[in-house]
Every structure is written in structure tokens, then in C-alpha cells.
Amino acid sequence: MTTTKPLPASAPETPPRHLTGRLKIVLAVLLVAQFMLAVDFSILNVTLPAIGDDLGFPLANLQWIATAFALSAAGFTLFFGRIGDLIGRKRIFLGSLALLGVASLAGGLAPTPEILIVARVAQGLATAAATPAGLALLTTSFPEGPLRQKALGLNGALMSAGFTTGAVLGGVLTDLLSWRWAFFINVPVALAVLLVAPAVIAESRPAARPRLDLPGALSVTLGLLGIVYGLTQAGEHGWTHPLALTGLLAGAALLVVFHRVERTAAQPLVPLHVLRKPTVAWGNLLGLLAFVTETSLVYLLTLYLQKTLGFSALAAGLSFGVLGLGTVIGGLLAPKAIARTSIVTVLVGGGLLQTVSTAALLLLGSSPASMGLLLPATFLGGVGNMLVIVGFMVTATTGLPDHQQGLATGLASMSQQVGITMGTPIMSAIVTATTGGVVAAGAVLHGVTVAIAANAALVLLGVLIAALFLRARRDRTHT
């Protein structure tokens, strides 16, 4: 009697070379979720005055609608990334989307400022959990190489487009319906994802269940909260304000404590040997700069359009449609460019395109004719920025095994959230310091121009980092 010799249990499966029907559904579900999270980050920016008038928010406290979300989203990202490793990334992804739906419903129905702030904190915590879990599910669902690069390119494009869409959608919903619909819109989207995702997304967790490094988690979370809080206060009151200095110094001290804790922890939250990998360390720094610059540029140009050119909030939001188009095109181009050249080439080329496009905005004037410069410059800058973002995502998650993908995506998500949160306060502080608080059109234009110059300098810094510290390698798939 003859028998067929079975394949060894450890024989690896051949990774798919093309998107299968199931992978397309997985990709669509994860992209819809990430797009919704990006929209949620910016959708309330233009609705703040309407919320204040309706609920009776004191003007001085209105900024907490944005700050409460930002503190939670940026401060807890790395912590929830590790929780996903412990209990399963699919489980925390679904749980966080359920929390986002409930919090959005509560925010839309909020009768008082206090309930609204609690809802925003819950939305931020949901974002902090869903973003790294969703990204980890994306990187573990698609094998390293062209398929993962394509998935990350689409993810980056829709994420950036979602941030721009949020600014437009917030104005449209407020004008046509009510600011409450800026919350309600999340509910059916979250429900749709929750209905489809359990059937198509496989659970993802490390083979060996790690222990939670509680001292490391507490110190890094509190440290990030301090830094983000200090930056938001600096943007509102200036760099020398006691609250800004206290937050920044306390946050920096706690991050030093975190580093010391990780050196001695048996199972550290962030193993220092991973942080020493050039792709992880420099890649995340590039991601931080990419999100600091482009998202804060939207804030600067919003000031310019409304305070200098006299645009309405809705008209200003619609003006960023070309920026959103540029990011979508950049996200589609990035995987092909990486496959034909290298990650470093794309990082440097995209950064140079963004630098030149941002620097061109230094020529903006006080006449509406300047829109002839602003629109193409923001379009090209969006393309360049998205090339950098996709390059950063690929760099920061490449070369690490699946059991470290939760950590890698947690770090990448933290860079994203902290960068988005840091950018506006930093640029706001520059504008405030330059104008001395004067809101006249000429003063605002001068302050915005100085901040744009700083923005372009940060983009150029990213180009230099990519060129000097990341070793060029070709990312082709050999068959």
C-alpha cells in the first residue's frame, strides 16, 4: 500500500501575487474604516462656532472640542497597539469601531457641553485603538512586497483624502442640516463595517502572547499627553505660557522615564532594539514630519482664505478639493514608483516636490488672483506629501515579522496621530508670535507667510533625513 508523503507542517504558503476576491473585500472594509477615522479628525473644525452658539460653550473653552479628541487619539495610540497584540487586533478593531459609533451618537445628541466633551474623548480613544489595529490587520493580511505597498498606498491616499473631506463635509452638513450630523454620519458607516468585517477579516495576534509592560505604557501615554497638551496650549497662548511649558517639560520628563523603563523591562512595550532599526527610527521621524507639515498647511491656508481673502468657511473648505485630489493621485502613484525605483527615491522625490510646492506659497498676495497659485501648488504638494506618507508606511513596517507588526503599526500610527495633533499648534504659535495677536488681513498674511516658510523648512529636513540616513534599496518582487 502506497501513501503520499504529506508536506511538512511548517511549509510556507505561497503568497498571492494579485488581489483575490476575499482580499479585495478585506481591503475595502479596512479602507472604509480608516477613511472614516480620518474624516472624523477634521470634520468638526469648521463647525466649532455653530456648536458653541447652540450648546452655550464659552469662547475660551471651545477649543477643547478639538483638544479633547486630539489628546486621547495621540496619547493612547501606542498603548492600544500593544493591547491589540494581547487580545487580538481584530477584536480591538471591532470593539473600537463600536465605541466610535456609540460615542458619535452620544455627541450628536449631546444636550450640554460636558456630554459633548465626554463623547469627543471617547471618539479619540476609539481612534487610538482602531488606527493601529486596522493598520496591523492591513499589513498582516497582505504579504510584504507589491501587494502590501499597493494596500498601504490606497490606505494613505484615502486617509489623507479623508482629512480634507472632513473639512469640506463639516461645512456642508452644518450649512444644510446641523452640526449634529457631523457626529451622526459616523454611525451608519461604523455599523456597516461591523456587519461585514467579522466574516471577512481573520484574527491577527502574535503566536506568543506578550505581557503588558504597565510602567512603560503609563509613562509613554502620560508623556505623550503632556507633550500634546503643551503644544495645544502653546498654539493658543504662546510658547512661554506656564501651561504650555509645564505640559512640554512634564511630557519630556516622562518620555525619558519611559526610555529608562524599557531598558530594564523583561517584555518592554517598545523593545529598544526595534527602535534602533534605521527603517523604524528614521521612517517614523519622516512620518511625523509629513503629517506635521501638510495637515498644518491646511490650517494656515484656511486662515489665509478666510482672514485675508474673505472666503466663507464652506468656500475655504471646497478650495481644498484639489489638495484631496492630489493626495489620492499620490497614493496611487506611490506603490508603482517604489516598485520601479526604491523607497528612498520616492521619499526624497516626494519630499522635494512638497518642499517646492510649499515654498511657492510664499508668493501668495492679498488678491483673489492668488488662487491661481494656491490651487496648483496645493495639488502638487498633496501628490508629494502622499508619496512621502506611503514611503514612510512601507519603510516603518518592512523587515519586521508578523509578531512585531502590532508594534510597528502602533509606532507608525502614533507618528501619524502625534504629527496631525502637533502641526496646527506649532504653526498657530508661529502665526501668533509673528502677528502679536493682530487679526487684520495684512498681519495675518505676514504671519501665515512666516509659518509657511517654517513648514517648507520642516519638509526639507525630512528630505535630508531620507537622503542621508536611509540606505537606498530597490523594492522589486523577483519571480
Protein Blocks (a to p, Z undefined) as FASTA:
>chain_A
ZZdddddfklccdddfbdcfklmmmmmmmmmmmmmmmmmmmmmmmmmmmmmmmnopafkl
mmmmmmmmmmmmmmmmmmmmmmmmmnopklmmmmmmmmmmmmmmmmmmombfklmmmmmm
mmmmmmmmmmmmmmmmmmmmpccdjklmmmmmmmmmmmmmmmmmmmmmmmmmmmmmomkl
mmmmmmmmmmmmmmmmmmmmccdddfbacdddfklmmmmmmmmmmmmmmmmmmmmnojkl
mklmmmmmmmmmmmmmmmmmmmmpmbafbafklmmpmklmmmmmmmmmmmmmmmmmmmmm
mmmmmmmnopafklmmmmmmmmmmmmmmmmmmmmmmmmmmcmklmmmmmmmmmmmmmmmm
mmpcfbfklmmmmmmmmmmmmmmmmmmmmmmmmmmmgoiafklmmmmmmmmmmmmmmmmm
mmmmmmmmmmmmmnnopabfklmmmmmmmmmmmmmmmmmmmmmmmmmmmccddddddZZ
